């Protein structure tokens, strides 16, 4: 696609980067997440893997899960299709759409307009909010995504929080393989064409921020509102843009 466009090649930095398994990969899922015992997928999501290697394993985990027929009363405006497990304690919305395969854990709240597109695993006590879309993603326990967000091909750690309007972008503009940047600044190929964000336990993202494909947020980190973030943010650190706001007299 970009063979005859050297200026775009430079912009996207298309290079022969190391692939998964390279010795450069020092980051493991254990650096970002503690996998909850309450989720029945421990064998699939090894903490020794690179965190982005969890993303294709979401579908594998759901393929192995023993789904049973869904026999709970469904609100008239809520559409459910395919293989879906929803814990009896889950609060269902008056309208929305849920496609399987999907697993939704105990105590989770689904709010009006939620759109779950399949290959989604949700842990206990999460909030999947108003007009939020979820696709091929893993949410661990106590995750909050309450308003107007997109979460695709992503992992959200325990107690992660996305403010209103946060987008986990999962596809490069050139549709090439998503690269990940490690904490030492080195870059490597993920092996994935679609990869959203890897948001560590207790990390937070402010309203209307965009996490570009392959972004990694360490445990307890914070991305401030409206920021378009890419790269790897160290644990317990903050990413923000120091902009100067200019004011002027209003002339009627």
C-alpha positions in Angstrom: 0.0 0.0 0.0 2.9 2.4 0.8 5.5 1.0 -1.6 5.5 4.2 -3.8 4.9 6.6 -0.9 8.2 7.2 0.9 6.9 10.1 2.8 4.2 7.9 4.4 6.8 5.1 5.0 8.8 7.6 7.0 5.8 8.7 8.9 4.7 5.2 9.9 8.3 4.1 10.4 7.8 0.8 8.5 10.8 -1.3 9.4 11.7 -4.9 10.0 11.2 -4.9 13.7 11.7 -7.9 16.0 8.7 -10.2 16.3 7.1 -11.9 19.3 9.6 -14.1 21.1 12.5 -11.8 20.5 15.0 -11.3 23.4 14.0 -7.6 23.3 10.7 -8.5 24.9 11.1 -8.0 28.6 7.5 -7.1 29.3 5.1 -9.8 30.5 1.5 -9.8 31.4 2.5 -10.1 35.0 4.0 -6.6 34.8 0.5 -5.2 34.1 -2.1 -7.5 35.5 -3.1 -9.9 38.3 -5.5 -12.4 36.7 -8.6 -12.8 39.0 -9.3 -16.3 40.4 -13.0 -15.7 39.8 -12.5 -15.9 36.0 -12.5 -19.5 34.7 -9.8 -18.8 32.1 -6.6 -19.0 34.1 -5.0 -21.7 32.0 -5.4 -19.6 28.8 -4.0 -16.3 30.1 -0.5 -17.1 31.3 1.2 -14.2 33.1 4.4 -15.2 31.5 3.2 -14.2 28.0 3.7 -10.8 26.5 0.5 -8.8 27.3 -0.5 -8.4 23.7 -0.4 -12.2 23.3 -3.5 -12.3 25.5 -5.6 -10.6 22.8 -5.8 -13.5 20.3 -6.3 -15.9 23.3 -9.7 -14.3 24.1 -11.4 -16.2 21.3 -9.5 -19.4 22.3 -10.7 -19.1 25.9 -14.3 -18.7 24.9 -14.1 -21.6 22.5 -13.2 -23.9 25.4 -15.9 -22.5 27.8 -18.9 -24.7 28.4 -21.8 -22.4 27.5 -25.3 -23.4 28.6 -28.6 -22.2 27.1 -29.5 -18.7 28.2 -32.8 -19.0 30.1 -33.0 -15.7 31.9 -35.8 -13.2 31.2 -34.5 -10.6 28.8 -35.8 -7.0 28.7 -37.8 -6.4 25.6 -35.3 -3.9 24.1 -32.2 -6.0 24.7 -31.0 -8.2 21.9 -28.9 -11.3 22.7 -27.6 -13.8 20.2 -25.0 -16.6 20.1 -23.3 -18.2 23.0 -23.6 -15.9 25.9 -23.0 -16.5 29.7 -24.3 -13.8 32.0 -24.1 -14.3 35.7 -27.6 -14.1 37.4 -26.5 -11.1 39.4 -25.7 -9.0 36.3 -27.9 -5.9 35.9 -29.3 -6.0 32.4 -30.2 -2.8 30.6 -33.7 -2.0 29.1 -32.0 -1.9 25.6 -28.7 -2.8 24.0 -27.1 -5.6 22.0 -25.0 -8.6 23.1 -23.5 -11.0 20.6 -21.6 -14.1 21.5 -19.3 -15.6 22.3 -19.4 -13.5 25.5 -18.8 -14.1 29.2 -20.0 -11.5 31.8 -19.1 -12.1 35.4 -20.8 -11.6 38.7 -22.1 -8.2 39.9 -21.4 -6.4 36.6 -23.8 -3.6 35.4 -24.7 -3.2 31.8 -26.1 0.2 31.0 -28.6 1.3 28.3 -27.2 1.2 24.8 -24.3 -1.1 25.5 -23.0 -2.8 22.3 -21.1 -6.1 22.8 -19.9 -7.5 19.5 -18.5 -10.9 20.6 -15.3 -12.4 21.8 -15.7 -10.4 25.0 -14.8 -11.5 28.6 -15.9 -9.4 31.5 -14.9 -10.0 35.1 -16.8 -9.3 38.3 -18.3 -5.9 39.4 -17.6 -4.1 36.1 -19.5 -1.2 34.5 -20.2 -1.4 30.8 -21.8 1.9 30.1 -24.2 3.9 28.0 -23.4 3.8 24.3 -20.1 1.9 24.8 -18.9 -0.6 22.3 -16.8 -3.7 23.1 -15.2 -6.1 20.7 -12.6 -8.8 21.2 -11.5 -7.6 24.6 -10.8 -8.8 28.1 -11.9 -6.7 31.1 -10.7 -8.0 34.5 -12.5 -7.3 37.8 -13.9 -3.9 38.8 -13.3 -2.2 35.5 -15.3 0.9 34.7 -16.2 2.1 31.2 -19.3 4.1 31.9 -19.9 6.5 29.0 -19.5 6.7 25.2 -16.3 4.6 24.8 -14.9 2.1 22.3 -12.8 -0.8 23.5 -11.6 -3.2 20.8 -8.8 -5.8 20.8 -7.8 -4.5 24.2 -7.1 -5.7 27.8 -8.3 -3.6 30.7 -6.8 -4.5 34.1 -8.4 -4.7 37.5 -9.9 -1.4 38.6 -9.0 0.3 35.3 -11.2 3.3 34.6 -11.9 5.0 31.3 -13.5 8.5 31.4 -16.3 9.5 29.1 -15.5 9.3 25.4 -12.2 7.4 25.7 -11.3 5.5 22.5 -9.0 2.5 22.4 -8.0 2.7 18.7 -7.1 -0.7 17.3 -6.1 -0.2 13.7 -3.3 1.8 12.1 -4.2 4.2 9.3 -2.1 2.1 6.9 -3.6 -1.1 8.3 -0.1 -2.6 8.8 1.0 -4.7 11.8 0.7 -2.8 15.1 4.0 -2.2 16.8 4.5 -1.9 20.5 7.0 0.3 22.4 8.6 -1.0 25.5 9.6 1.0 28.5 13.2 1.3 27.4 12.1 2.9 24.1 12.7 -0.2 21.9 10.0 -1.2 19.5 8.8 -4.6 18.2 6.1 -6.1 16.1 3.1 -7.5 17.9 2.2 -9.9 15.1 -1.3 -8.4 15.1 -3.0 -6.2 12.5 -5.6 -5.1 15.2 -4.4 -4.3 18.7 -5.9 -1.7 20.9 -4.7 -0.7 24.4 -3.1 -2.7 27.2 -4.3 -0.9 30.3 -2.7 -2.1 33.5 -4.4 -2.6 36.9 -5.7 0.6 38.5 -4.7 2.7 35.5 -7.0 5.6 34.5 -7.7 7.5 31.3 -9.3 10.9 31.3 -12.3 12.0 29.2 -12.1 12.1 25.4 -8.5 10.7 25.3 -7.4 8.4 22.5 -5.1 5.5 23.1 -3.5 4.8 19.8 -2.9 1.2 18.6 -0.6 -0.8 20.8 -0.5 1.7 23.7 0.7 0.2 27.0 -0.3 1.8 30.4 1.5 0.6 33.5 -0.2 -0.2 36.8 -1.6 2.9 38.5 -0.7 5.2 35.6 -2.9 8.1 34.3 -3.5 9.6 30.9 -5.0 13.1 31.2 -8.1 14.1 29.4 -8.2 14.8 25.6 -4.7 13.5 25.1 -3.9 11.4 22.0 -1.4 9.0 23.6 0.9 6.4 22.0 3.8 4.4 23.5 4.4 2.9 26.9 3.6 4.7 30.1 5.5 3.6 33.2 3.6 2.4 36.3 2.4 5.2 38.6 3.2 8.0 36.1 1.1 10.6 34.4 1.0 11.5 30.7 -0.2 15.1 30.0 0.1 17.9 27.5 1.2 21.2 28.9 -0.7 23.6 26.6 -1.1 27.3 27.0 -4.6 28.6 26.9 -5.0 31.9 25.2 -7.9 34.3 26.0 -9.0 37.4 24.3 -11.7 40.0 24.8 -15.0 39.1 23.2 -16.2 41.6 20.6 -19.9 41.7 20.0 
